[in-house]
């Protein structure tokens, strides 16, 4: 047995034995240190003070995350779930200096955000250490990477591993109510990613950012996910230029051909699994069960599920208001026929509207976006959605979360701004009887609120 062990030991490469053959452990160690030193000066710790609503009252919470500088203007890329709802941001630099940060813009659909610090206040001479980005399309499974950031608020930490998958498809998630993860696949890594690493860079041996650490599978070991750097650069550029990422919307849900197995009737295209009512797709005559094979004359298809985010990105890059052409195959009377459909995309718009507290009435409300109306099965986006009630408040027992308010004291509620204006007028006049027309599902009824304007409970 001892002889076999010695034979196995001598067969191992110099790296495993702790030796150095010029390309061994010492060479790798030097590359890791050099890569670390290229990015560490640009790495930041982010503390986020966030206001949120619970049971009809405004609360505050403190969380931490990570990020890195991307330009000389002091812009930092991080996650939307780190900074997108911040009321206050405190950024800790590599030299442990704390400086205030401000949110520039965020994109919940990709869970990315850009924040900013004043370069002159943060660095001598205003010279910002900037991280450089690699081409994430060139990343391969097995590449060495380091996940940098502040796991569990432990700042300036590095974990080491490899890229486990370069094209991982994850189900879309609802993060704070926002849909995220539809427009990209992910880099999977076994470099440890924990809460607090979010927004930090995933770095290759050349000291370049290949991704932004975003998700961790807390029920497993050594499985974390980063947004590929090419997506990060594209989204950050849109946020800096427009304050948002401009996307087009058709209202289709797609399915890959591989899900049909051998029963697929086509060798190319993507199945339309669902069509949103009132969407551009429905208006152009697209039906569930159709196969889209071309978009503006170029092949359009997904054999495997991992190809779907690329198709959704192509749709998102159409110009809202400008007609596009879909080539569609449809089975009718037992035969397959192809035809073209003109379709006019609309702006994707926000997934969720902001939430507002109405202290005197003891409720919180949110505006209804077009996407919210679609997801709730509403015929329009008029009115506002009740999202919370203060226990014992004027609306307690009369309203409930999820109902849609359509009229207040006879005045039609077109949107959140109209509701806030009406609420402000009634509060200023100290009106003590508020008649609310509300809808819950298919039921339309009236609730009468009697607010007490000296109620201190709403000031908590």
ABEGO torsion letter per residue (X at the ends): XAAAAAAAAAABBAAAAGBBAGABAAAAAAAAAAAAAAAAAABBBBBBBBBBBBGGBBBBBBBBBBBBBABAAGBBBBBAAAAAABABBBBBBAAGBBBBBBBABBBAAAGBBBBBBBAAAABBGGBBBBBBBBBAAABBBGBBBBBBEBBGGBBGBBBBBBBABABBBBBBBBBGGBBBGAABBBBBBABBBBBGABGBBBBBAAGBBABBBABBBAABBGBBBBBBAAAAAAAAAAAAAAGBBBBBBAGBBBBBAAAAEAABABABEBBBABBBBGBAAAAAGBBBGBBBABBGGBBBBBABAAAAAAAAAAAAABBBGBBBBBBBBBBBGGBBBBBBBBBBBBBAEBABBBBBBBAAAGBBBBBBBAAAAAAAGBABABEBBBABBBBGBAABGABBBGBBBABBGGBBBABAAAAAAAAAAAAAAGBABBBBBBBBEABBBBBBBBBBAABAAAAX
